[in-house]
Amino acid sequence: MTESAVPVSTDAPAEAPTADRVDPIDGRAARRNRNRTAVLDAAIALFAEGKLQPGAGEIAARSGVSHRSINRYFPDSRALLRAAVDRQIEIGIPLFRIHAIGHGPFEHRVDEFVRVRLEAYDVLGATARAAALMAATSRIVRNELVAVRELLTDQIDRQFATELAAMPDSQRAASRMAVDALFQFEALDFYRRLQGLDRSTSRLLLTQSTRDLLAPRSAATPG
């Protein structure tokens, strides 16, 4: 058969799908996805209220999804809470993105770095606290937290590559680790929750600390 000898079907053309002919299976899948998302968002909202290990009953009441349905979506409460953490990480990771990372004057790079980290903390801080609790008994959550920390450490290396490269090896390691520790969620918790500082004050203090740790030193040392 040549390319020009394409067989022509004598069957009647299939009817195009219409709004009145939605596959009921697709409809059930869409409803299931909506309900599952509502359950995860309810768990995340409860994290933000300080309930870091909410029960299925609390989540059902908040989401409007029945306890029975929740049990169909998740094998147990651990799986549900882990899925909520995963969802929030997926939503939150783009918040850490720094435009033109590593470029621009030092002062600008510090200001942008601190701004991004604090804004991400405001969204992810409560979920980070919940994840820290889960990590004690969940290898999966521990691995996810390690991956996030590695990503954020790499961001420090890229944003402040010029300043770190100019330091002696011993100073570079100490400064890099100090900045990394300063912006861990636990450290930001200290500023925002334990000390009760607002974002503006926290930003001012963190900016000054970061500058002190990374600012290029003068070649001349006062005698």
Backbone as ProteinMPNN parsed JSONL, in Angstrom:
{"seq_chain_A": "MTESAVPVSTDAPAEAPTADRVDPIDGRAARRNRNRTAVLDAAIALFAEGKLQPGAGEIAARSGVSHRSINRYFPDSRALLRAAVDRQIEIGIPLFRIHAIGHGPFEHRVDEFVRVRLEAYDVLGATARAAALMAATSRIVRNELVAVRELLTDQIDRQFATELAAMPDSQRAASRMAVDALFQFEALDFYRRLQGLDRSTSRLLLTQSTRDLLAPRSAATPG", "coords_chain_A": {"N_chain_A": [[0.861, -1.188, 0.0], [0.663, 2.154, -0.909], [1.638, 5.508, 0.196], [-0.321, 7.2, -0.699], [-2.503, 5.643, -0.823], [-4.461, 5.699, 1.336], [-6.633, 4.125, 3.525], [-10.1, 4.761, 3.651], [-12.387, 5.253, 6.167], [-15.535, 3.708, 6.498], [-17.185, 3.915, 8.561], [-19.545, 5.637, 10.663], [-18.853, 8.953, 11.784], [-17.436, 9.452, 15.005], [-19.3, 10.727, 17.764], [-18.771, 13.984, 18.939], [-17.555, 14.814, 22.191], [-19.688, 16.32, 24.587], [-20.846, 18.869, 26.899], [-22.946, 17.675, 28.147], [-22.295, 15.065, 28.15], [-20.384, 14.088, 30.04], [-17.991, 11.909, 31.244], [-18.903, 9.788, 33.829], [-17.018, 8.586, 35.429], [-14.793, 10.25, 35.182], [-15.884, 12.483, 36.409], [-16.178, 11.598, 39.04], [-13.498, 11.204, 39.692], [-12.534, 13.813, 39.554], [-13.973, 14.982, 41.63], [-12.985, 13.518, 43.747], [-10.294, 14.368, 43.699], [-10.646, 17.078, 44.321], [-11.693, 16.89, 46.908], [-9.597, 15.591, 48.223], [-7.576, 17.529, 48.023], [-8.8, 19.535, 49.54], [-8.751, 18.344, 52.05], [-5.973, 18.186, 52.569], [-5.316, 20.91, 52.533], [-6.789, 21.726, 54.723], [-5.424, 20.431, 56.787], [-2.975, 21.798, 56.619], [-3.811, 24.375, 57.299], [-4.503, 23.927, 59.96], [-1.984, 23.315, 60.982], [-0.908, 25.888, 60.903], [-2.305, 27.069, 62.915], [-1.129, 26.102, 65.107], [-1.642, 23.484, 65.7], [0.025, 20.874, 65.367], [-0.079, 18.167, 64.946], [-2.703, 17.312, 63.929], [-5.811, 15.542, 64.367], [-7.766, 13.124, 62.472], [-10.453, 13.675, 62.8], [-10.551, 16.436, 63.431], [-9.543, 17.431, 61.052], [-11.461, 16.563, 59.245], [-13.667, 18.048, 60.118], [-12.782, 20.648, 59.567], [-12.315, 20.592, 56.799], [-14.685, 19.794, 55.653], [-15.0, 17.359, 54.522], [-15.962, 14.018, 54.795], [-15.148, 11.816, 57.547], [-15.043, 9.163, 56.799], [-14.55, 9.322, 54.036], [-12.024, 10.497, 54.084], [-10.543, 8.416, 55.135], [-10.574, 6.744, 52.956], [-8.965, 8.085, 51.162], [-6.464, 8.247, 52.366], [-4.223, 5.981, 53.899], [-3.619, 6.086, 56.635], [-3.283, 8.353, 59.484], [-0.671, 9.31, 59.588], [0.205, 9.138, 56.929], [-1.517, 10.993, 55.798], [-0.766, 13.456, 57.041], [1.871, 13.593, 56.219], [1.496, 13.854, 53.467], [0.311, 16.354, 53.456], [2.443, 17.971, 54.285], [4.155, 17.542, 52.099], [2.639, 18.748, 50.072], [2.632, 21.426, 50.891], [5.345, 22.025, 50.817], [5.804, 21.744, 48.085], [4.271, 23.874, 47.148], [5.568, 25.956, 48.417], [8.357, 26.011, 47.835], [9.002, 27.506, 45.417], [8.919, 30.081, 46.475], [11.381, 30.639, 47.487], [12.941, 31.465, 45.44], [15.413, 33.519, 44.033], [15.763, 36.374, 42.18], [18.074, 36.882, 39.556], [20.258, 35.671, 40.893], [23.177, 36.005, 42.863], [24.102, 38.24, 41.557], [24.745, 41.781, 41.319], [25.156, 44.592, 43.624], [26.693, 44.067, 46.855], [25.186, 44.903, 49.166], [22.592, 45.023, 48.141], [22.195, 42.337, 47.445], [22.234, 41.118, 49.949], [19.982, 42.321, 51.167], [17.924, 41.358, 49.483], [18.156, 38.608, 49.806], [17.538, 38.263, 52.576], [14.92, 39.258, 52.602], [13.556, 37.386, 50.936], [13.911, 34.983, 52.371], [12.533, 35.499, 54.797], [9.92, 35.952, 53.882], [9.32, 33.461, 52.8], [9.467, 31.956, 55.115], [7.223, 32.92, 56.518], [5.167, 31.713, 55.129], [5.797, 28.981, 55.221], [6.634, 28.309, 57.767], [5.01, 27.169, 59.888], [4.358, 24.663, 58.821], [6.92, 23.639, 58.615], [7.521, 23.286, 61.309], [5.701, 21.269, 61.943], [6.674, 19.279, 60.247], [9.168, 18.824, 61.398], [8.476, 17.505, 63.733], [7.38, 15.159, 62.65], [9.61, 14.105, 61.436], [11.036, 12.751, 63.336], [10.078, 10.192, 63.408], [9.735, 9.441, 60.8], [11.38, 8.423, 58.032], [11.128, 9.281, 55.407], [10.214, 11.943, 55.617], [12.391, 13.023, 57.001], [14.382, 12.79, 55.03], [13.337, 14.51, 53.109], [13.496, 16.969, 54.423], [16.258, 17.204, 54.684], [16.934, 17.437, 51.979], [15.746, 19.911, 51.362], [17.205, 21.611, 53.047], [19.761, 21.338, 51.952], [19.35, 22.484, 49.457], [18.884, 25.148, 50.22], [21.276, 25.822, 51.442], [22.985, 25.7, 49.25], [21.987, 27.886, 47.915], [22.941, 30.023, 49.433], [25.676, 29.794, 48.888], [25.663, 30.505, 46.175], [24.461, 33.05, 46.084], [26.24, 34.608, 47.55], [28.759, 34.184, 46.486], [30.978, 35.721, 45.647], [31.883, 37.108, 47.959], [32.413, 34.968, 49.719], [34.414, 33.604, 48.336], [36.512, 35.344, 48.559], [37.412, 35.105, 51.103], [39.666, 33.772, 53.637], [40.216, 30.214, 53.97], [39.448, 29.131, 56.533], [37.884, 31.171, 57.651], [35.92, 31.355, 55.71], [34.481, 28.929, 55.911], [33.45, 29.16, 58.518], [31.889, 31.525, 58.362], [30.065, 30.92, 56.345], [28.675, 28.75, 57.501], [27.581, 30.011, 59.718], [25.815, 31.912, 58.598], [24.09, 30.152, 57.325], [23.004, 28.8, 59.549], [21.711, 30.919, 60.763], [19.476, 31.317, 59.222], [17.942, 29.046, 59.336], [14.792, 27.386, 59.828], [14.219, 27.024, 62.51], [15.78, 28.991, 63.729], [14.647, 31.316, 62.661], [12.161, 31.048, 63.783], [12.832, 31.665, 66.389], [13.28, 34.426, 66.265], [10.771, 35.389, 65.268], [8.594, 34.095, 66.66], [9.354, 33.273, 69.354], [10.726, 35.525, 70.349], [8.906, 37.365, 69.549], [9.11, 39.285, 67.532], [8.279, 41.593, 64.924], [7.987, 41.365, 61.305], [9.426, 43.44, 60.076], [11.275, 44.346, 62.038], [12.662, 41.959, 62.497], [13.757, 41.597, 59.975], [15.506, 43.774, 59.831], [17.391, 43.163, 61.861], [18.376, 40.652, 61.024], [19.438, 41.316, 58.567], [21.544, 43.03, 59.302], [23.144, 41.241, 60.764], [23.83, 39.385, 58.774], [25.289, 40.997, 57.01], [27.446, 41.635, 58.694], [28.653, 39.155, 58.925], [29.45, 38.521, 56.336], [30.465, 40.711, 54.969], [32.945, 42.225, 52.912], [36.251, 42.367, 54.137], [38.488, 44.999, 55.089], [41.72, 45.37, 53.702], [43.584, 46.548, 55.263], [44.472, 46.338, 58.608], [43.427, 47.719, 61.613], [45.809, 49.174, 63.875]], "CA_chain_A": [[0.0, 0.0, 0.0], [1.449, 3.382, -0.969], [1.186, 6.534, 1.13], [-1.528, 7.85, -1.204], [-3.64, 4.733, -0.725], [-4.889, 5.66, 2.74], [-7.99, 3.622, 3.568], [-11.111, 5.669, 4.162], [-13.329, 4.516, 7.001], [-16.948, 3.847, 6.125], [-17.977, 4.037, 9.788], [-20.042, 6.976, 10.96], [-17.93, 9.654, 12.681], [-17.793, 9.405, 16.424], [-19.877, 11.977, 18.242], [-17.867, 14.769, 19.776], [-18.046, 14.913, 23.56], [-20.346, 17.577, 24.938], [-20.967, 19.081, 28.34], [-23.971, 16.773, 28.667], [-21.817, 13.681, 28.082], [-19.178, 13.96, 30.849], [-17.801, 10.563, 31.763], [-19.124, 9.806, 35.275], [-15.781, 8.204, 36.107], [-13.998, 11.47, 35.253], [-16.512, 13.336, 37.409], [-15.837, 11.084, 40.371], [-12.073, 11.452, 39.909], [-12.371, 15.24, 39.824], [-14.487, 15.231, 42.98], [-12.018, 12.928, 44.675], [-9.135, 15.25, 43.75], [-11.03, 18.29, 45.059], [-11.816, 16.545, 48.322], [-8.267, 15.294, 48.75], [-6.907, 18.817, 48.184], [-9.431, 20.22, 50.673], [-8.265, 17.691, 53.269], [-4.592, 18.6, 52.775], [-5.315, 22.333, 52.876], [-7.293, 21.829, 56.095], [-4.32, 20.052, 57.671], [-2.0, 22.897, 56.593], [-4.396, 25.472, 58.077], [-4.392, 23.558, 61.363], [-0.572, 23.53, 61.335], [-0.708, 27.325, 61.111], [-2.944, 27.427, 64.18], [-0.381, 25.494, 66.188], [-2.004, 22.076, 65.866], [1.018, 20.283, 64.469], [-0.444, 16.774, 64.694], [-4.169, 17.277, 64.021], [-6.452, 14.257, 64.131], [-8.637, 13.061, 61.294], [-11.723, 14.324, 63.12], [-10.364, 17.882, 63.27], [-9.357, 17.723, 59.625], [-12.766, 16.372, 58.612], [-14.515, 19.195, 60.461], [-12.276, 21.842, 58.898], [-12.37, 20.461, 55.344], [-16.021, 19.462, 55.165], [-14.94, 16.026, 53.917], [-16.298, 13.069, 55.85], [-14.089, 10.972, 58.092], [-15.005, 7.951, 55.984], [-13.873, 9.626, 52.778], [-10.603, 10.701, 54.381], [-9.946, 7.088, 55.279], [-10.39, 6.173, 51.62], [-7.898, 8.79, 50.469], [-5.18, 8.067, 53.046], [-4.262, 4.748, 54.691], [-3.582, 6.395, 58.065], [-3.07, 9.773, 59.745], [0.708, 9.657, 59.245], [0.262, 9.361, 55.488], [-2.239, 12.241, 55.526], [0.042, 14.604, 57.451], [3.04, 13.634, 55.346], [1.043, 14.397, 52.181], [0.099, 17.797, 53.66], [3.776, 18.581, 54.268], [4.628, 17.505, 50.714], [1.903, 19.746, 49.294], [3.071, 22.762, 51.256], [6.704, 22.195, 50.291], [5.68, 21.957, 46.638], [3.774, 25.237, 46.949], [6.443, 26.946, 49.016], [9.728, 26.063, 47.321], [9.229, 28.644, 44.507], [9.064, 31.331, 47.215], [12.794, 30.849, 47.781], [13.655, 31.861, 44.228], [16.009, 34.859, 44.041], [15.997, 36.848, 40.811], [19.464, 37.25, 39.263], [21.017, 35.249, 42.069], [24.615, 36.219, 42.804], [24.454, 39.45, 40.792], [24.4, 43.051, 41.926], [25.972, 45.019, 44.767], [26.59, 43.24, 48.055], [24.077, 45.348, 50.019], [21.337, 44.615, 47.493], [22.066, 40.879, 47.546], [21.863, 40.801, 51.332], [18.59, 42.732, 51.374], [17.037, 40.459, 48.747], [18.245, 37.299, 50.446], [16.789, 38.302, 53.833], [13.5, 39.418, 52.269], [13.024, 36.129, 50.417], [13.864, 33.973, 53.427], [11.472, 35.812, 55.752], [8.615, 35.743, 53.245], [9.111, 32.013, 52.728], [9.197, 31.489, 56.476], [5.846, 33.253, 56.88], [4.279, 30.74, 54.491], [6.17, 27.592, 55.485], [7.127, 28.094, 59.128], [4.181, 26.237, 60.656], [4.529, 23.328, 58.242], [8.265, 23.198, 58.987], [7.444, 22.78, 62.681], [5.022, 19.97, 61.88], [7.587, 18.323, 59.604], [10.221, 18.486, 62.356], [7.908, 16.471, 64.61], [7.24, 13.911, 61.882], [10.924, 13.593, 61.058], [11.535, 11.86, 64.387], [9.618, 8.823, 63.159], [9.533, 9.218, 59.365], [12.591, 8.56, 57.215], [10.789, 10.056, 54.212], [10.202, 13.364, 55.971], [13.775, 13.406, 57.296], [15.09, 12.959, 53.758], [12.823, 15.716, 52.452], [14.056, 18.125, 55.113], [17.665, 17.274, 54.3], [16.993, 17.954, 50.605], [15.435, 21.345, 51.399], [18.345, 22.311, 53.654], [20.86, 21.367, 50.973], [18.974, 23.482, 48.454], [19.029, 26.484, 50.78], [22.708, 26.06, 51.619], [23.513, 25.996, 47.914], [21.582, 29.249, 47.568], [23.899, 30.922, 50.088], [26.921, 29.731, 48.104], [25.488, 31.199, 44.898], [24.152, 34.466, 46.292], [27.386, 35.309, 48.132], [29.972, 33.53, 45.986], [32.086, 36.68, 45.585], [32.371, 37.369, 49.307], [32.962, 33.735, 50.285], [35.654, 33.275, 47.636], [37.562, 36.274, 48.977], [37.786, 34.841, 52.492], [40.531, 32.619, 53.919], [39.423, 28.987, 54.09], [38.864, 28.966, 57.863], [36.83, 32.17, 57.812], [34.839, 31.028, 54.78], [33.662, 27.851, 56.47], [32.731, 29.659, 59.691], [30.881, 32.509, 57.945], [29.026, 30.201, 55.581], [27.853, 27.978, 58.421], [26.848, 30.933, 60.581], [24.685, 32.439, 57.823], [23.165, 29.036, 57.14], [22.305, 28.578, 60.82], [20.895, 32.099, 61.052], [18.234, 31.299, 58.444], [17.172, 27.828, 59.528], [13.447, 27.707, 60.308], [14.243, 27.104, 63.971], [16.326, 30.3, 64.089], [13.641, 32.32, 62.332], [11.155, 30.891, 64.837], [13.316, 32.386, 67.563], [13.02, 35.844, 66.038], [9.372, 35.756, 65.037], [7.647, 33.562, 67.635], [9.821, 33.294, 70.737], [10.997, 36.913, 70.71], [7.736, 38.168, 69.198], [9.484, 40.402, 66.675], [7.554, 41.665, 63.658], [8.855, 41.078, 60.165], [10.311, 44.569, 59.806], [12.383, 44.315, 63.001], [13.446, 40.753, 62.211], [14.514, 41.838, 58.748], [16.589, 44.701, 60.149], [18.42, 42.468, 62.638], [18.982, 39.605, 60.2], [20.247, 41.983, 57.542], [22.78, 43.498, 59.918], [23.964, 40.071, 61.096], [24.353, 38.818, 57.534], [26.342, 41.901, 56.542], [28.612, 41.492, 59.56], [29.288, 37.86, 58.676], [29.91, 38.344, 54.959], [31.005, 41.927, 54.347], [34.381, 42.177, 52.618], [37.095, 43.015, 55.141], [39.527, 45.866, 54.571], [43.03, 44.742, 53.732], [44.347, 47.143, 56.358], [43.97, 46.016, 59.939], [43.803, 48.809, 62.539], [46.827, 48.78, 64.821]], "C_chain_A": [[0.888, 1.227, 0.0], [0.876, 4.398, -0.005], [-0.106, 7.173, 0.671], [-2.745, 6.97, -1.048], [-4.055, 4.57, 0.72], [-6.325, 5.191, 2.784], [-8.932, 4.635, 4.196], [-12.132, 4.86, 4.934], [-14.737, 4.768, 6.508], [-17.825, 3.955, 7.357], [-18.442, 5.469, 9.964], [-19.074, 7.647, 11.922], [-18.406, 9.594, 14.123], [-18.323, 10.76, 16.853], [-18.872, 12.695, 19.135], [-18.426, 14.842, 21.18], [-18.665, 16.272, 23.801], [-20.425, 17.677, 26.442], [-21.982, 18.141, 28.952], [-23.503, 15.331, 28.715], [-20.485, 13.539, 28.82], [-19.121, 12.556, 31.418], [-17.979, 10.593, 33.281], [-17.877, 9.415, 36.054], [-14.878, 9.419, 36.259], [-14.56, 12.408, 36.315], [-16.176, 12.892, 38.821], [-14.372, 11.353, 40.692], [-11.832, 12.919, 40.252], [-12.848, 15.575, 41.24], [-13.53, 14.685, 44.033], [-10.793, 13.831, 44.82], [-9.44, 16.527, 44.526], [-11.086, 18.016, 46.553], [-10.451, 16.292, 48.954], [-7.493, 16.592, 48.986], [-7.476, 19.585, 49.373], [-8.942, 19.648, 51.992], [-6.839, 18.161, 53.578], [-4.519, 20.075, 53.178], [-5.834, 22.553, 54.297], [-6.199, 21.474, 57.093], [-3.291, 21.174, 57.755], [-2.514, 24.084, 57.411], [-4.309, 25.18, 59.569], [-2.949, 23.651, 61.855], [-0.369, 24.995, 61.727], [-1.324, 27.807, 62.418], [-2.246, 26.788, 65.377], [-0.715, 24.05, 66.458], [-1.143, 21.257, 64.894], [0.776, 18.814, 64.184], [-1.959, 16.625, 64.803], [-4.708, 15.884, 63.72], [-7.372, 14.308, 62.928], [-9.973, 13.744, 61.55], [-11.644, 15.831, 62.952], [-10.256, 18.253, 61.802], [-10.676, 17.571, 58.881], [-13.666, 17.578, 58.874], [-14.076, 20.443, 59.712], [-12.489, 21.78, 57.385], [-13.781, 20.271, 54.801], [-16.08, 18.13, 54.453], [-15.134, 15.004, 55.033], [-15.09, 12.252, 56.29], [-13.936, 9.709, 57.246], [-14.275, 8.19, 54.667], [-12.38, 9.825, 52.995], [-9.891, 9.366, 54.503], [-9.762, 6.39, 53.941], [-9.208, 6.813, 50.903], [-6.516, 8.498, 51.057], [-5.243, 6.833, 53.948], [-4.235, 4.987, 56.193], [-3.253, 7.876, 58.233], [-1.646, 10.208, 59.403], [0.841, 9.963, 57.763], [-0.416, 10.674, 55.121], [-1.357, 13.447, 55.85], [1.296, 14.728, 56.593], [2.667, 14.221, 53.985], [0.8, 15.902, 52.289], [1.432, 18.539, 53.643], [4.306, 18.637, 52.839], [3.952, 18.584, 49.869], [2.414, 21.152, 49.615], [4.498, 23.038, 50.784], [6.651, 22.489, 48.794], [5.212, 23.379, 46.33], [4.829, 26.264, 47.35], [7.827, 27.073, 48.416], [9.947, 27.215, 46.332], [9.397, 29.985, 45.229], [10.52, 31.649, 47.528], [13.586, 31.367, 46.58], [14.146, 33.308, 44.346], [16.317, 35.257, 42.602], [17.451, 37.275, 40.66], [20.372, 36.903, 40.436], [22.513, 35.439, 41.853], [25.047, 37.479, 42.089], [24.009, 40.704, 41.541], [25.293, 43.38, 43.111], [25.696, 44.159, 45.994], [25.377, 43.622, 48.902], [22.737, 44.911, 49.446], [21.127, 43.108, 47.63], [21.692, 40.436, 48.958], [20.395, 41.13, 51.575], [17.615, 41.758, 50.709], [17.014, 39.077, 49.39], [17.399, 37.256, 51.722], [15.29, 38.409, 53.558], [12.886, 38.091, 51.847], [12.889, 35.096, 51.53], [12.743, 34.245, 54.435], [10.086, 35.601, 55.149], [8.31, 34.256, 53.117], [8.796, 31.44, 54.103], [7.742, 31.752, 56.859], [4.858, 32.249, 56.301], [4.534, 29.324, 55.014], [6.533, 27.288, 56.932], [6.333, 27.066, 59.912], [4.332, 24.814, 60.133], [5.913, 22.778, 58.565], [8.275, 22.654, 60.411], [6.764, 21.417, 62.72], [5.938, 18.907, 61.289], [8.686, 17.898, 60.563], [9.729, 17.425, 63.338], [7.831, 15.127, 63.898], [8.589, 13.271, 61.594], [11.485, 12.626, 62.088], [11.168, 10.407, 64.116], [9.447, 8.492, 61.682], [10.822, 9.468, 58.594], [12.315, 9.418, 55.988], [10.822, 11.548, 54.508], [11.603, 13.845, 56.301], [14.545, 13.674, 56.007], [14.629, 14.217, 53.03], [13.402, 16.972, 53.101], [15.531, 18.306, 54.779], [17.799, 17.873, 52.899], [16.713, 19.451, 50.56], [16.614, 22.121, 51.975], [19.52, 22.402, 52.688], [20.596, 22.398, 49.891], [19.231, 24.895, 48.966], [20.492, 26.826, 51.068], [23.363, 26.406, 50.29], [23.151, 27.415, 47.49], [22.507, 30.283, 48.207], [25.192, 30.964, 49.287], [26.814, 30.536, 46.811], [25.262, 32.699, 45.092], [25.372, 35.251, 46.776], [28.714, 34.686, 47.707], [31.174, 34.468, 46.01], [32.711, 36.888, 46.959], [33.016, 36.129, 49.916], [34.303, 33.391, 49.641], [36.817, 34.154, 48.094], [38.071, 35.999, 50.39], [38.851, 33.749, 52.584], [39.666, 31.391, 54.189], [38.728, 28.865, 55.44], [37.718, 29.946, 58.098], [35.642, 31.848, 56.92], [33.91, 29.973, 55.376], [32.823, 28.35, 57.643], [31.606, 30.618, 59.29], [29.722, 31.845, 57.21], [28.1, 29.453, 56.516], [27.018, 28.891, 59.316], [25.638, 31.525, 59.854], [23.635, 31.349, 57.622], [22.34, 28.807, 58.403], [21.335, 29.715, 61.123], [19.533, 32.049, 60.361], [17.543, 29.934, 58.445], [15.793, 28.209, 60.085], [13.421, 27.845, 61.833], [14.766, 28.461, 64.439], [15.324, 31.415, 63.79], [12.473, 32.247, 63.298], [11.55, 31.682, 66.085], [13.02, 33.884, 67.428], [11.524, 36.163, 66.063], [8.43, 35.307, 66.145], [8.132, 33.724, 69.072], [10.126, 34.706, 71.226], [9.842, 37.85, 70.36], [8.039, 39.368, 68.325], [8.652, 40.408, 65.398], [8.53, 41.469, 62.508], [9.858, 42.195, 59.926], [11.524, 44.566, 60.747], [13.278, 43.11, 62.757], [14.322, 40.97, 60.99], [15.711, 42.745, 59.016], [17.735, 43.979, 60.871], [19.137, 41.409, 61.81], [19.861, 40.197, 59.104], [21.584, 42.431, 58.114], [23.706, 42.327, 60.247], [24.598, 39.464, 59.853], [25.469, 39.688, 56.966], [27.614, 41.726, 57.373], [29.377, 40.201, 59.267], [29.966, 37.78, 57.313], [30.573, 39.554, 54.332], [32.49, 41.791, 54.09], [35.172, 42.952, 53.659], [38.146, 43.893, 54.456], [40.883, 45.171, 54.69], [43.866, 45.276, 54.879], [43.702, 46.82, 57.68], [44.413, 47.105, 60.909], [44.813, 48.327, 63.565], [46.502, 49.242, 66.221]], "O_chain_A": [[1.788, 1.33, 0.834], [-0.208, 4.211, 0.547], [-0.904, 7.636, 1.486], [-3.879, 7.443, -1.123], [-4.016, 3.471, 1.274], [-7.178, 5.8, 2.139], [-8.579, 5.291, 5.175], [-12.682, 3.889, 4.415], [-15.094, 5.889, 6.147], [-19.045, 4.07, 7.25], [-17.809, 6.402, 9.472], [-18.522, 6.978, 12.796], [-19.599, 9.673, 14.417], [-17.868, 11.802, 16.381], [-18.213, 12.082, 19.975], [-19.641, 14.923, 21.357], [-18.194, 17.273, 23.261], [-20.123, 16.731, 27.169], [-21.904, 17.834, 30.142], [-24.199, 14.464, 29.244], [-19.551, 12.937, 28.29], [-20.09, 12.072, 32.003], [-17.281, 11.346, 33.961], [-17.685, 9.846, 37.191], [-14.266, 9.619, 37.309], [-13.803, 13.054, 37.04], [-15.919, 13.719, 39.696], [-14.035, 11.689, 41.827], [-11.028, 13.235, 41.13], [-12.211, 16.349, 41.955], [-13.297, 15.309, 45.068], [-10.306, 14.04, 45.931], [-8.607, 17.007, 45.295], [-10.594, 18.803, 47.362], [-10.183, 16.725, 50.075], [-6.834, 16.748, 50.014], [-6.731, 20.212, 50.126], [-8.741, 20.391, 52.953], [-6.533, 18.497, 54.722], [-3.746, 20.442, 54.063], [-5.375, 23.458, 54.994], [-6.055, 22.133, 58.123], [-2.788, 21.474, 58.838], [-1.747, 24.723, 58.13], [-4.065, 26.089, 60.362], [-2.706, 24.02, 63.004], [0.255, 25.301, 62.743], [-0.915, 28.832, 62.963], [-2.703, 26.911, 66.514], [-0.134, 23.44, 67.356], [-1.538, 20.99, 63.759], [1.375, 18.265, 63.259], [-2.45, 15.898, 65.666], [-4.136, 15.142, 62.922], [-7.714, 15.379, 62.429], [-10.562, 14.325, 60.639], [-12.556, 16.444, 62.398], [-10.807, 19.262, 61.362], [-10.979, 18.36, 57.986], [-14.341, 18.068, 57.968], [-14.92, 21.221, 59.265], [-12.807, 22.792, 56.759], [-14.045, 20.551, 53.632], [-17.096, 17.797, 53.843], [-14.529, 15.123, 56.098], [-14.149, 12.027, 55.529], [-12.82, 9.246, 57.009], [-13.477, 7.359, 54.234], [-11.564, 9.378, 52.189], [-8.767, 9.207, 54.027], [-8.887, 5.534, 53.804], [-8.525, 6.153, 50.12], [-5.517, 8.5, 50.337], [-6.214, 6.657, 54.684], [-4.769, 4.18, 56.953], [-2.978, 8.573, 57.257], [-1.43, 11.343, 58.978], [1.506, 10.925, 57.378], [0.052, 11.39, 54.236], [-1.217, 14.354, 55.03], [1.731, 15.836, 56.276], [3.433, 14.996, 53.413], [1.049, 16.644, 51.338], [1.539, 19.615, 53.053], [4.843, 19.66, 52.414], [4.597, 19.248, 49.058], [2.605, 21.968, 48.714], [4.818, 24.161, 50.396], [7.357, 23.366, 48.296], [5.684, 24.009, 45.384], [4.97, 27.307, 46.712], [8.423, 28.148, 48.481], [10.995, 27.859, 46.396], [9.955, 30.924, 44.661], [10.858, 32.801, 47.803], [14.773, 31.671, 46.701], [13.385, 34.204, 44.714], [17.043, 34.557, 41.897], [17.999, 37.95, 41.532], [21.151, 37.732, 40.906], [23.052, 35.084, 40.804], [26.242, 37.766, 42.017], [23.034, 40.689, 42.292], [26.09, 42.551, 43.549], [24.611, 43.598, 46.149], [24.617, 42.746, 49.313], [21.85, 44.48, 50.183], [20.014, 42.654, 47.899], [20.924, 39.491, 49.136], [19.653, 40.315, 52.124], [16.604, 41.381, 51.301], [15.957, 38.455, 49.499], [16.629, 36.316, 51.924], [14.485, 37.735, 54.202], [11.823, 37.71, 52.337], [11.871, 34.412, 51.625], [12.076, 33.311, 54.879], [9.179, 35.125, 55.831], [7.168, 33.838, 53.305], [7.959, 30.547, 54.237], [7.098, 30.893, 57.462], [3.828, 31.965, 56.912], [3.592, 28.559, 55.224], [6.721, 26.125, 57.288], [6.916, 26.18, 60.537], [4.423, 23.868, 60.916], [6.065, 21.573, 58.768], [8.959, 21.67, 60.694], [7.198, 20.519, 63.441], [5.976, 17.773, 61.767], [9.1, 16.739, 60.551], [10.492, 16.542, 63.728], [8.172, 14.09, 64.467], [8.703, 12.047, 61.517], [12.313, 11.776, 61.76], [11.874, 9.495, 64.548], [9.055, 7.376, 61.344], [11.295, 10.602, 58.516], [13.171, 10.197, 55.571], [11.389, 12.326, 53.741], [11.977, 14.957, 55.926], [15.272, 14.662, 55.903], [15.434, 14.908, 52.407], [13.758, 17.925, 52.408], [16.0, 19.431, 54.61], [18.666, 18.713, 52.658], [17.361, 20.182, 49.812], [16.982, 23.171, 51.449], [20.195, 23.43, 52.619], [21.508, 23.102, 49.458], [19.737, 25.743, 48.231], [20.897, 27.983, 50.952], [24.201, 27.306, 50.22], [23.919, 28.071, 46.786], [22.82, 31.303, 47.593], [25.74, 32.038, 49.036], [27.78, 31.18, 46.401], [25.807, 33.517, 44.35], [25.521, 36.429, 46.449], [29.674, 34.664, 48.478], [32.277, 34.047, 46.36], [33.933, 36.848, 47.101], [34.058, 36.23, 50.563], [35.224, 32.94, 50.322], [37.975, 33.743, 48.022], [39.055, 36.598, 50.822], [38.932, 32.891, 51.704], [38.51, 31.521, 54.593], [37.544, 28.531, 55.495], [36.697, 29.582, 58.681], [34.492, 32.041, 57.316], [32.689, 30.122, 55.34], [31.643, 28.018, 57.76], [30.498, 30.531, 59.819], [28.556, 32.171, 57.43], [26.881, 29.505, 56.359], [25.872, 28.571, 59.633], [24.557, 31.628, 60.433], [22.436, 31.602, 57.739], [21.123, 28.64, 58.334], [20.259, 29.489, 61.678], [18.563, 32.646, 60.829], [16.648, 29.698, 57.634], [15.652, 29.242, 60.739], [12.695, 28.677, 62.377], [14.27, 29.02, 65.417], [15.173, 32.347, 64.579], [11.856, 33.268, 63.603], [10.706, 32.286, 66.747], [12.563, 34.521, 68.377], [11.071, 37.065, 66.767], [7.545, 36.068, 66.536], [7.407, 34.252, 69.916], [9.827, 35.053, 72.369], [9.803, 38.992, 70.818], [7.316, 40.363, 68.364], [8.351, 39.348, 64.849], [9.743, 41.413, 62.709], [11.017, 41.929, 59.607], [12.657, 44.759, 60.308], [14.504, 43.218, 62.804], [15.488, 40.576, 60.971], [16.8, 42.515, 58.492], [18.904, 44.162, 60.531], [20.359, 41.28, 61.882], [20.902, 39.638, 58.76], [22.63, 42.239, 57.494], [24.915, 42.412, 60.032], [25.765, 39.073, 59.874], [26.482, 39.171, 56.493], [28.718, 41.675, 56.83], [30.604, 40.167, 59.353], [30.946, 37.054, 57.148], [31.183, 39.441, 53.269], [33.225, 41.299, 54.946], [34.802, 44.069, 54.021], [38.631, 43.563, 53.373], [41.149, 44.47, 55.667], [44.735, 44.584, 55.41], [42.498, 47.014, 57.849], [45.603, 47.394, 61.029], [44.704, 47.211, 64.073], [47.27, 48.987, 67.149]]}, "name": "protein", "num_of_chains": 1, "seq": "MTESAVPVSTDAPAEAPTADRVDPIDGRAARRNRNRTAVLDAAIALFAEGKLQPGAGEIAARSGVSHRSINRYFPDSRALLRAAVDRQIEIGIPLFRIHAIGHGPFEHRVDEFVRVRLEAYDVLGATARAAALMAATSRIVRNELVAVRELLTDQIDRQFATELAAMPDSQRAASRMAVDALFQFEALDFYRRLQGLDRSTSRLLLTQSTRDLLAPRSAATPG"}
